[in-house]
Amino acid sequence: MKTYRNSYTPPLLILISLFLFGCSDGPSDFVPGDSSNGAVDNAEVELTVIELNLRVHIMTDITMLHTSGISMSSWVKPSDVNETIIPEMNAIWDQAKVKWIVESIIEEEVVKSSTYEQSIIFLIHTNRDSEGHSDPARLSHLYSLMQPQNRSTAEELGKNLFHIYLFPFIGNTSQGNAMSGFGYHTVAGTWSNKHNGGGAPEKTLLIENHNYFVRGSLSRTISHELGHVLHLRHDECPGDCLMSGGSDGYSLTKAQITEARMEALNRSLK
């Protein structure tokens, strides 16, 4: 197991009076959707940046053979996280002035207990039900593959430490899950077949042009799932929505920004 720890400065205590109005760290290259869908133009209000610490787990020593014949293993590297994924996530979340700081990147071998093979087979075969819901039973299988010493302790849950686990595959037509019932140890797949309706899985895109949404990217999936950790739900939006139940965009509404910043502020002060 390899761990890469980034040096960072813990966020200063943010005065509640500066929650909505304060200094910005500069304009973002990301342009939210048209104001008609409720997205916020950064020119309307300057927000104090809230920094949140993210531990990235790249799950290794795991190969998953899909029923289509595709063999899936870990392919995302720490350099991809630092140079591509985190900058893209911060471009997306800049509209809420939330900044993700890498606490560490762990190349983590999965736990291979007596139920390991059973878990892999379950994940390869799990599908959505007739109403489009993913099988919640897959989450316990994913959680069982995580090294306990790298998770948040009971004392750390709800504080300023967030997790993203990059597995090769997390189930047919699934890209990510916030794992609310498992301490929000959030997961995403680096291979996915959501875009082709459950066909042969393909490597996910690390990033995608925000204005030409086709498949969604790994960076967007992580940003979406961490939105759930910040108490955002699958809201119905006119379009170009980061938190849509379907994958269709990158924008947050004013209400979503307020809700996410409330929880981010709360977590950053602990």
Stockholm file with secondary structure:
# STOCKHOLM 1.0

chainA/1-270         MKTYRNSYTPPLLILISLFLFGCSDGPSDFVPGDSSNGAVDNAEVELTVIELNLRVHIMTDITMLHTSGISMSSWVKPSDVNETIIPEMNAIWDQAKVKWIVESIIEEEVVKSSTYEQSIIFLIHTNRDSEGHSDPARLSHLYSLMQPQNRSTAEELGKNLFHIYLFPFIGNTSQGNAMSGFGYHTVAGTWSNKHNGGGAPEKTLLIENHNYFVRGSLSRTISHELGHVLHLRHDECPGDCLMSGGSDGYSLTKAQITEARMEALNRSLK
#=GR chainA/1-270 SS CEEEECCCCCCCCCCGGGSSSSCCSCCCSCCCCCGGGTBCCTTTCCCCCEEEEEEEEEEESCEEECTTSCEEECCCCHHHIIIIIHHHHHHHHGGGTEEEEEEEEEEEECCCCTTHHHHHHHHHHCCCCTTSCCCTHHHHHHHHTSCGGGSCCTTTTTSSCEEEEEESCCSTTCCEECCGGGTTEEEEESEECTTTTSSSCEECBSCCCTTSCSSCBHHHHHHHHHHHHTTCCCCCCSSSBTTCSSCCCCBCBHHHHHHHHHHHHHHHTC
#=GC SS_cons         CEEEECCCCCCCCCCGGGSSSSCCSCCCSCCCCCGGGTBCCTTTCCCCCEEEEEEEEEEESCEEECTTSCEEECCCCHHHIIIIIHHHHHHHHGGGTEEEEEEEEEEEECCCCTTHHHHHHHHHHCCCCTTSCCCTHHHHHHHHTSCGGGSCCTTTTTSSCEEEEEESCCSTTCCEECCGGGTTEEEEESEECTTTTSSSCEECBSCCCTTSCSSCBHHHHHHHHHHHHTTCCCCCCSSSBTTCSSCCCCBCBHHHHHHHHHHHHHHHTC
//
